[in-house]
C-alpha cells in the first residue's frame, strides 16, 4: 500500500492512492505552478523526476531509497526534502504529471489531435487519452515496462474510473441492474488491457483504430 493522493477530480476515490501532499502540491492543484515556482525549482523537479524514472528501470520501487534518488539527480538531501516530504510523495507527483492532464473531461485543440468541436463523448475522450499516450510513447513505454508498472497502472485505473463517473456512463448500466463499481472495474480493466496490447504491438494501430477495436468488443 502506497500513500499516493487520490485523483483531484475524484477526491472520494478508494484505492492505494490516499491523501498526502508534496511541498508544492497546493500550488500545483490551484494551477499556479508556472506563476509561483521559479525556473530553478522546475529544473530541480525535472532532475528529480528523471532520476526517479531512471531508477525505476533498474529496480523495484520498494528498493529505491531517497539516497538513490539524490545521488542520481546530483542534489542535496535538503533539496529533495524541500520539494517532497517522502518518497511516496514523489511517486504521487510523478503519477500526477504522467496522467492527470490526459484524463481531463475537457478536450482542447492540441497539436496532434483536435476534439474540441462537438460533444465530449466517451469514445472521443478515450481516443484523446490514446493520442496523449502515443505523443509521449517513449516515456510511457518505459514506465509501463518497469518492474513497478503496477503502481502506475493502478493510478491510471483510478483516473479512468473518475472520468467514467464524471461522464455519467454508468447510469445505463445501473438502470439495467448492474452496480456502478462493477461497470467501472470491468470497463476500466478492459481499456487498460487494450492499452497494454497496443504497447506490446509498438502502437502500430492509430488511436482511432484502437478505439474502434475497443468499442467493437465492449459494445457486444
Buried (B, 14 or more C-beta within 10 A) or exposed (E): EBBBBBBBBBEEBEBBBBEBBBBBBEBBBEEEBEEEBEEEBEEBBEBBBEBBBBBBEEBEBEEBEBEBBBEBBEBEEEBBBBBBBBBBBBBBBBBBEBBBEBBBEEBEEEEEBEBEEEEBEBBBBBBBBBBBBBBEBEEBBBBBEBBBBEBBBBBBBBBBBBBBBBBEBBEEBEEEEEEBEEBBEEBBEEBBEBBEEBBEEEBEBEBEEBBBBBBEEEEE
